[in-house]
Amino acid sequence: MLGFGVALIGAVIGGGFSYLGAWHQSRTQLEAQEAQGREDRKKEDREKRAEVYEGFLGAADIFAVKTNGIITDCNDGKCSPDWHAWQTLRAEYQGALNQVWVYGSDEAVTQTGRISAALPKSLWEPNADELHLTFESANFRTAYQGFQSLMCRELPASPRTAC
């Protein structure tokens, strides 16, 4: 009978250790899956931000070039711009700006304000008679480069030191 009791105690202890080992292993696997999930979400966020930030800079650049072209032509006395095309670019810029507000970081949203400050207002539909375009090219270049630096810091998994 003593042998049976010892065997029973041994089985209980062995079973307890097996249970603890299995519990620890499942816990470790769960933690690894959670860590992988976090990394996957970070990667998805970086990829979405890359798409949104590139779209924003592209729209800002095209809007700036078209605006500057209109101002230059009007200053040279050849003022007959294609307002419909300009309005389309203005709306596309605003759409890209909205995407940054949704998917961008707080710093990216702040940087968009610096770029927007150098461009004509994008949330406004002017009449051609009332239109007075302004474009601050030096401020635009500085803000554009600031946004590029932000992209360099935020988008790569391992940003360069120079960012």
MARBA-3410 file (N, C-alpha, C, O; in Angstrom, 1 decimal):
163
0.8,-1.2,0.0,0.0,0.0,0.0,0.9,1.3,0.0,0.5,2.3,-0.6 ~ 2.0,1.2,0.7,2.9,2.3,0.8,3.4,2.6,-0.7,3.6,3.8,-1.0 ~ 3.7,1.6,-1.4,4.2,1.8,-2.8,3.2,2.5,-3.7,3.5,3.3,-4.5 ~ 1.9,2.1,-3.4,0.8,2.7,-4.2,0.7,4.2,-3.8,0.5,5.0,-4.7 ~ 0.8,4.5,-2.6,0.7,5.9,-2.1,1.9,6.8,-2.7,1.7,7.9,-3.2
3.1,6.2,-2.7,4.2,6.9,-3.2,4.0,7.1,-4.7,4.3,8.1,-5.3 ~ 3.5,6.0,-5.4,3.3,6.1,-6.8,2.3,7.2,-7.1,2.4,8.0,-8.1 ~ 1.2,7.3,-6.3,0.1,8.2,-6.5,0.7,9.7,-6.3,0.4,10.6,-7.1 ~ 1.4,9.8,-5.2,2.0,11.2,-5.0,3.0,11.5,-6.1,3.0,12.7,-6.6 ~ 3.8,10.6,-6.6,4.7,10.8,-7.7,3.9,11.2,-9.0,4.3,12.1,-9.7
2.8,10.5,-9.2,1.9,10.8,-10.4,1.3,12.2,-10.3,1.3,13.0,-11.3 ~ 0.9,12.6,-9.1,0.3,13.9,-8.9,1.4,15.0,-9.1,1.1,16.0,-9.8 ~ 2.5,14.8,-8.5,3.6,15.8,-8.7,4.0,15.9,-10.1,4.2,16.9,-10.7 ~ 4.2,14.7,-10.8,4.6,14.7,-12.2,3.5,15.3,-13.0,3.9,16.1,-13.9 ~ 2.3,15.0,-12.7,1.2,15.7,-13.5,1.2,17.2,-13.3,0.9,17.9,-14.2
1.4,17.6,-12.1,1.4,19.0,-11.8,2.6,19.7,-12.5,2.4,20.8,-13.1 ~ 3.7,19.1,-12.6,4.8,19.7,-13.3,4.5,19.7,-14.8,4.9,20.7,-15.5 ~ 3.9,18.7,-15.3,3.5,18.6,-16.7,2.5,19.7,-17.1,2.7,20.4,-18.1 ~ 1.6,19.9,-16.1,0.6,21.0,-16.3,1.3,22.4,-16.3,1.0,23.2,-17.2 ~ 2.2,22.6,-15.4,2.9,23.9,-15.3,3.7,24.1,-16.6,3.8,25.2,-17.1
4.4,23.0,-17.0,5.2,23.1,-18.3,4.3,23.4,-19.5,4.7,24.3,-20.3 ~ 3.2,22.8,-19.6,2.3,23.0,-20.7,1.7,24.5,-20.6,1.7,25.1,-21.7 ~ 1.4,24.9,-19.4,0.8,26.2,-19.2,1.9,27.3,-19.6,1.6,28.2,-20.3 ~ 3.1,27.1,-19.2,4.2,28.0,-19.5,4.5,28.0,-21.0,4.7,29.1,-21.5 ~ 4.5,26.9,-21.6,4.7,26.8,-23.1,3.6,27.6,-23.8,3.9,28.3,-24.8
2.3,27.3,-23.4,1.2,28.0,-24.1,1.3,29.5,-23.9,1.0,30.3,-24.8 ~ 1.7,29.9,-22.7,1.8,31.3,-22.4,2.9,32.0,-23.2,2.7,33.1,-23.7 ~ 4.0,31.3,-23.4,5.1,31.8,-24.2,4.7,31.9,-25.6,5.0,32.9,-26.3 ~ 3.9,30.9,-26.1,3.5,31.0,-27.5,2.5,32.1,-27.7,2.5,32.9,-28.7 ~ 1.6,32.3,-26.7,0.6,33.4,-26.8,1.4,34.8,-26.8,1.0,35.7,-27.6
2.4,34.9,-26.0,3.1,36.2,-25.9,3.9,36.4,-27.3,4.0,37.5,-27.7 ~ 4.4,35.3,-27.8,5.1,35.5,-29.1,4.1,35.9,-30.2,4.4,36.7,-31.1 ~ 2.9,35.3,-30.2,1.9,35.7,-31.2,1.5,37.1,-31.0,1.3,37.8,-32.0 ~ 1.3,37.6,-29.8,0.9,39.0,-29.5,2.0,39.9,-30.0,1.7,40.9,-30.6 ~ 3.3,39.5,-29.8,4.4,40.4,-30.2,4.4,40.4,-31.7,4.7,41.5,-32.3
4.2,39.3,-32.4,4.2,39.3,-33.8,3.0,40.1,-34.4,3.2,40.9,-35.4 ~ 1.9,40.1,-33.7,0.8,40.9,-34.1,1.1,42.4,-34.0,0.7,43.2,-34.9 ~ 1.7,42.8,-32.9,2.1,44.2,-32.8,3.1,44.6,-33.9,2.9,45.7,-34.4 ~ 4.0,43.8,-34.2,5.0,44.1,-35.2,4.3,44.2,-36.6,4.6,45.0,-37.4 ~ 3.3,43.3,-36.8,2.6,43.3,-38.1,1.8,44.6,-38.2,1.8,45.2,-39.3
1.2,45.0,-37.1,0.4,46.3,-37.1,1.3,47.5,-37.4,1.0,48.4,-38.1 ~ 2.5,47.5,-36.7,3.4,48.6,-36.9,3.9,48.6,-38.4,4.0,49.7,-39.0 ~ 4.1,47.5,-39.0,4.5,47.4,-40.4,3.4,47.9,-41.3,3.6,48.7,-42.2 ~ 2.1,47.5,-41.0,1.0,48.0,-41.8,0.8,49.5,-41.6,0.5,50.2,-42.6 ~ 1.0,50.0,-40.4,0.9,51.5,-40.2,2.0,52.2,-41.0,1.7,53.2,-41.6
3.2,51.7,-41.0,4.3,52.3,-41.8,4.0,52.3,-43.3,4.2,53.3,-44.0 ~ 3.5,51.2,-43.8,3.1,51.1,-45.2,2.0,52.0,-45.6,2.1,52.7,-46.6 ~ 1.0,52.1,-44.7,-0.2,53.0,-45.0,0.3,54.5,-44.9,0.0,55.3,-45.8 ~ 1.1,54.8,-43.9,1.6,56.2,-43.8,2.5,56.5,-45.0,2.5,57.6,-45.5 ~ 3.3,55.6,-45.5,4.2,55.8,-46.6,3.3,56.2,-47.8,3.6,57.1,-48.6
2.3,55.4,-48.1,1.3,55.7,-49.2,0.7,57.1,-49.0,0.7,57.9,-50.0 ~ 0.2,57.4,-47.8,-0.5,58.7,-47.6,0.5,59.8,-47.7,0.2,60.9,-48.3 ~ 1.7,59.7,-47.0,2.6,60.8,-47.0,3.1,61.1,-48.4,3.3,62.3,-48.8 ~ 3.4,60.0,-49.2,3.9,60.2,-50.6,2.8,60.9,-51.4,3.1,61.8,-52.2 ~ 1.6,60.5,-51.2,0.4,61.1,-52.0,0.3,62.6,-51.6,0.0,63.4,-52.4
0.4,62.9,-50.3,0.3,64.3,-49.9,1.4,65.1,-50.5,1.2,66.2,-51.0 ~ 2.7,64.7,-50.4,3.8,65.5,-51.0,3.6,65.6,-52.5,3.9,66.7,-53.0 ~ 3.2,64.6,-53.1,3.0,64.7,-54.6,1.9,65.7,-54.9,2.1,66.6,-55.8 ~ 0.8,65.7,-54.2,-0.3,66.6,-54.4,0.1,68.1,-54.1,-0.2,69.0,-54.8 ~ 0.9,68.2,-53.0,1.4,69.5,-52.6,2.3,70.1,-53.7,2.2,71.3,-54.0
3.2,69.3,-54.2,4.1,69.7,-55.2,3.4,70.2,-56.5,3.7,71.2,-57.0 ~ 2.4,69.3,-56.9,1.7,69.7,-58.2,0.9,71.0,-58.0,0.9,71.8,-58.8 ~ 0.2,71.1,-56.8,-0.6,72.3,-56.5,0.3,73.5,-56.5,0.0,74.6,-57.0 ~ 1.5,73.4,-55.9,2.5,74.5,-55.8,3.0,74.9,-57.2,3.0,76.1,-57.5 ~ 3.3,73.9,-58.0,3.8,74.2,-59.3,2.8,74.9,-60.1,3.1,75.9,-60.8
1.6,74.4,-60.1,0.5,75.0,-60.9,0.2,76.5,-60.4,0.0,77.4,-61.2 ~ 0.1,76.6,-59.1,-0.1,78.0,-58.5,1.0,78.9,-58.9,0.7,80.0,-59.3 ~ 2.2,78.5,-58.8,3.3,79.4,-59.1,3.3,79.7,-60.6,3.6,80.8,-61.0 ~ 2.9,78.7,-61.4,2.8,79.0,-62.9,1.8,80.1,-63.2,2.0,80.9,-64.0 ~ 0.6,80.0,-62.5,-0.4,81.0,-62.7,0.1,82.4,-62.3,-0.1,83.3,-63.0
0.7,82.4,-61.1,1.2,83.7,-60.6,2.3,84.3,-61.6,2.2,85.5,-61.9 ~ 3.2,83.5,-62.0,4.2,83.9,-63.0,3.6,84.4,-64.3,4.0,85.5,-64.8 ~ 2.7,83.6,-64.8,2.0,84.1,-66.1,1.3,85.4,-65.9,1.3,86.2,-66.8 ~ 0.6,85.5,-64.8,-0.2,86.8,-64.6,0.8,88.0,-64.4,0.5,89.1,-64.8 ~ 1.9,87.7,-63.7,2.9,88.8,-63.6,3.5,89.2,-64.9,4.0,90.3,-65.1
3.6,88.2,-65.8,4.1,88.5,-67.2,3.1,89.0,-68.1,3.4,89.3,-69.3 ~ 1.8,89.3,-67.7,0.8,89.8,-68.5,0.0,88.8,-69.3,-0.8,89.2,-70.2 ~ 0.3,87.5,-69.1,-0.4,86.5,-69.9,-1.4,85.7,-69.0,-1.3,84.5,-68.9 ~ -2.2,86.4,-68.3,-3.1,85.8,-67.3,-4.4,85.3,-67.9,-5.4,86.0,-67.9 ~ -4.3,84.0,-68.3,-5.5,83.3,-68.7,-5.4,81.9,-68.2,-5.4,81.0,-69.0
-5.4,81.7,-66.9,-5.2,80.3,-66.4,-6.4,79.4,-66.6,-7.6,79.9,-66.8 ~ -6.2,78.2,-66.5,-7.2,77.1,-66.6,-7.7,76.9,-65.1,-7.2,76.1,-64.4 ~ -8.7,77.7,-64.7,-9.2,77.7,-63.4,-9.8,76.3,-63.0,-9.7,75.9,-61.9 ~ -10.4,75.7,-64.0,-11.0,74.3,-63.7,-9.9,73.4,-63.3,-10.0,72.6,-62.3 ~ -8.8,73.4,-64.0,-7.7,72.5,-63.7,-7.1,72.8,-62.3,-6.7,72.0,-61.5
-7.0,74.1,-62.1,-6.4,74.6,-60.8,-7.3,74.2,-59.6,-6.9,73.7,-58.6 ~ -8.6,74.3,-59.8,-9.6,73.9,-58.8,-9.5,72.4,-58.5,-9.6,72.0,-57.4 ~ -9.3,71.6,-59.6,-9.2,70.2,-59.4,-7.9,69.8,-58.6,-8.0,69.0,-57.7 ~ -6.8,70.5,-58.9,-5.6,70.3,-58.1,-5.8,70.7,-56.7,-5.3,70.1,-55.8 ~ -6.5,71.8,-56.5,-6.7,72.3,-55.1,-7.5,71.3,-54.3,-7.2,71.0,-53.2
-8.5,70.7,-55.0,-9.4,69.7,-54.3,-8.5,68.4,-54.1,-8.7,67.8,-53.0 ~ -7.7,68.0,-55.0,-6.8,66.8,-54.8,-5.9,67.1,-53.6,-5.6,66.2,-52.9 ~ -5.3,68.3,-53.6,-4.4,68.6,-52.4,-5.2,68.5,-51.1,-4.7,67.9,-50.2 ~ -6.4,69.0,-51.1,-7.2,68.9,-49.8,-7.5,67.5,-49.5,-7.5,67.1,-48.3 ~ -7.8,66.7,-50.5,-8.1,65.2,-50.2,-6.8,64.5,-49.6,-7.0,63.7,-48.7
-5.7,64.8,-50.2,-4.4,64.2,-49.7,-4.1,64.7,-48.3,-3.7,64.0,-47.4 ~ -4.4,66.0,-48.0,-4.2,66.6,-46.7,-5.2,65.9,-45.7,-4.8,65.6,-44.6 ~ -6.4,65.6,-46.1,-7.3,64.9,-45.2,-6.8,63.5,-44.9,-7.0,63.0,-43.7 ~ -6.2,62.8,-45.8,-5.6,61.5,-45.5,-4.6,61.5,-44.5,-4.5,60.7,-43.6 ~ -3.7,62.6,-44.5,-2.7,62.7,-43.5,-3.4,62.9,-42.1,-2.9,62.4,-41.1
-4.4,63.7,-42.1,-5.1,63.9,-40.8,-5.7,62.6,-40.2,-5.8,62.5,-39.0 ~ -6.1,61.7,-41.1,-6.6,60.4,-40.6,-5.5,59.4,-40.3,-5.6,58.8,-39.2 ~ -4.5,59.3,-41.1,-3.5,58.2,-40.9,-2.2,58.7,-40.4,-1.3,57.9,-40.0 ~ -1.9,60.0,-40.4,-0.6,60.5,-40.1,-0.4,60.6,-38.6,-1.4,60.6,-37.8 ~ 0.8,60.8,-38.2,1.1,61.1,-36.8,0.8,62.5,-36.4,0.5,63.3,-37.3
0.8,62.9,-35.2,0.6,64.2,-34.7,1.6,65.2,-35.4,1.2,66.3,-35.8 ~ 2.8,64.7,-35.4,3.9,65.6,-36.0,3.6,65.8,-37.5,3.8,66.9,-38.0 ~ 3.1,64.8,-38.2,2.8,64.9,-39.6,1.7,65.9,-39.8,1.8,66.7,-40.8 ~ 0.7,65.9,-39.0,-0.4,66.8,-39.1,0.1,68.3,-38.9,-0.3,69.2,-39.6 ~ 1.0,68.4,-37.9,1.6,69.8,-37.7,2.4,70.2,-38.9,2.3,71.4,-39.3
3.1,69.3,-39.5,4.0,69.6,-40.7,3.1,70.0,-41.9,3.4,70.9,-42.7 ~ 1.9,69.4,-42.0,1.0,69.7,-43.1,0.6,71.2,-43.0,0.4,71.8,-44.0 ~ 0.4,71.6,-41.8,0.0,73.0,-41.6,1.1,74.0,-42.1,0.8,75.0,-42.6 ~ 2.3,73.6,-42.0,3.4,74.5,-42.5,3.4,74.5,-44.0,3.7,75.6,-44.6 ~ 3.2,73.4,-44.6,3.1,73.3,-46.1,1.9,74.1,-46.5,2.0,74.9,-47.5
0.8,73.9,-45.9,-0.5,74.6,-46.3,-0.4,76.1,-46.2,-1.0,76.8,-47.0 ~ 0.4,76.5,-45.2,0.5,78.0,-44.9,1.2,78.7,-46.1,1.0,79.9,-46.3 ~ 2.0,77.9,-46.9,2.7,78.5,-48.0,1.9,78.5,-49.3,2.3,79.1,-50.3 ~ 0.8,77.8,-49.3,0.0,77.6,-50.5,-1.3,78.4,-50.3,-1.7,78.8,-49.2 ~ -2.1,78.6,-51.5,-3.4,79.2,-51.3,-4.3,78.3,-50.5,-4.1,77.1,-50.4
-5.3,78.8,-49.9,-6.2,78.0,-49.1,-6.9,76.9,-50.0,-7.2,77.2,-51.1 ~ -7.0,75.8,-49.4,-7.5,74.7,-50.2,-9.0,74.3,-49.8,-9.6,73.6,-50.5 ~ -9.5,74.9,-48.7,-10.9,74.7,-48.3,-11.7,75.9,-48.6,-12.3,76.5,-47.8 ~ -11.7,76.3,-49.9,-12.4,77.5,-50.3,-12.5,77.5,-51.8,-11.6,77.0,-52.5 ~ -13.6,77.9,-52.3,-13.9,77.9,-53.7,-14.0,79.4,-54.2,-15.1,80.0,-54.1
-12.9,80.0,-54.6,-12.9,81.4,-55.0,-13.6,81.6,-56.3,-13.6,80.7,-57.2 ~ -14.2,82.8,-56.5,-14.6,83.2,-57.8,-13.4,83.7,-58.5,-12.4,84.3,-57.9 ~ -13.3,83.6,-59.8,-12.1,84.0,-60.6,-11.9,85.5,-60.4,-10.8,86.0,-60.4 ~ -13.0,86.3,-60.2,-12.9,87.8,-60.0,-12.3,88.1,-58.7,-11.6,89.1,-58.6 ~ -12.5,87.3,-57.7,-12.0,87.6,-56.3,-10.7,86.9,-56.0,-10.1,87.2,-55.0
-10.2,86.2,-57.0,-9.0,85.4,-56.7,-7.7,86.2,-56.6,-7.4,87.0,-57.5 ~ -7.1,86.0,-55.5,-5.7,86.6,-55.3,-4.8,85.5,-54.8,-4.9,85.1,-53.6 ~ -4.0,84.9,-55.7,-3.2,83.8,-55.3,-1.9,84.2,-54.7,-1.3,85.2,-55.1 ~ -1.5,83.5,-53.7,-0.2,83.7,-53.1,0.5,82.4,-53.0,-0.1,81.4,-52.8 ~ 1.8,82.4,-53.1,2.6,81.2,-53.0,4.0,81.6,-52.4,4.7,82.4,-53.0
4.3,81.1,-51.2,5.5,81.5,-50.6,6.5,80.4,-50.8,6.6,79.4,-50.0 ~ 7.3,80.5,-51.9,8.1,79.4,-52.4,9.2,79.0,-51.4,9.4,77.8,-51.2 ~ 9.8,79.9,-50.7,10.9,79.6,-49.7,10.3,78.9,-48.6,10.9,77.9,-48.1 ~ 9.2,79.3,-48.0,8.5,78.6,-46.9,8.0,77.3,-47.3,8.1,76.3,-46.6 ~ 7.5,77.2,-48.6,7.1,75.9,-49.1,8.2,74.9,-49.1,8.1,73.7,-48.7
9.4,75.3,-49.7,10.5,74.4,-49.8,11.0,73.9,-48.4,11.3,72.8,-48.2 ~ 11.0,74.9,-47.4,11.5,74.5,-46.1,10.5,73.5,-45.4,10.9,72.5,-44.8 ~ 9.2,73.8,-45.6,8.2,72.9,-45.0,8.2,71.6,-45.7,8.0,70.5,-45.1 ~ 8.4,71.6,-47.0,8.4,70.3,-47.8,9.6,69.4,-47.3,9.4,68.2,-47.1 ~ 10.7,70.1,-47.1,11.9,69.3,-46.7,11.7,68.8,-45.2,12.2,67.8,-44.9
11.0,69.6,-44.4,10.7,69.2,-43.1,9.8,68.0,-43.1,10.0,67.1,-42.3 ~ 8.8,67.9,-44.0,8.0,66.8,-44.1,8.8,65.5,-44.6,8.5,64.4,-44.2 ~ 9.7,65.8,-45.5,10.5,64.7,-46.0,11.4,64.1,-44.8,11.5,62.9,-44.7 ~ 11.9,65.0,-44.0,12.6,64.5,-42.8,11.8,63.7,-41.9,12.2,62.7,-41.3 ~ 10.5,64.1,-41.7,9.6,63.4,-40.9,9.4,62.0,-41.5,9.3,61.0,-40.7
9.2,61.9,-42.8,9.0,60.6,-43.4,10.2,59.7,-43.2,10.1,58.5,-42.9 ~ 11.4,60.3,-43.2,12.7,59.6,-43.0,12.7,59.0,-41.6,13.2,57.9,-41.4 ~ 12.2,59.7,-40.6,12.2,59.2,-39.2,11.0,58.2,-39.0,11.3,57.3,-38.2 ~ 9.9,58.4,-39.6,8.7,57.6,-39.3,8.5,56.3,-40.1,8.0,55.3,-39.6 ~ 8.9,56.4,-41.4,8.6,55.3,-42.3,9.5,54.0,-42.3,9.0,52.9,-42.3
10.8,54.2,-42.2,11.6,53.0,-42.2,11.5,52.3,-40.9,11.4,52.9,-39.8 ~ 11.7,51.0,-40.9,11.7,50.2,-39.6,12.9,50.6,-38.8,12.8,50.7,-37.6 ~ 14.0,50.9,-39.5,15.2,51.4,-38.8,15.7,52.7,-39.5,16.5,52.6,-40.5 ~ 15.3,53.8,-39.0,15.6,55.1,-39.7,17.1,55.4,-39.7,17.8,54.9,-38.7 ~ 17.6,56.0,-40.7,19.0,56.5,-40.7,19.3,57.4,-39.6,18.4,58.1,-39.1
20.5,57.5,-39.2,20.9,58.4,-38.1,20.7,59.9,-38.6,20.4,60.7,-37.8 ~ 20.9,60.1,-39.9,20.9,61.5,-40.4,19.4,62.0,-40.5,19.2,63.2,-40.7 ~ 18.5,61.2,-40.2,17.1,61.6,-40.3,16.8,62.5,-39.1,15.7,63.0,-39.0
END
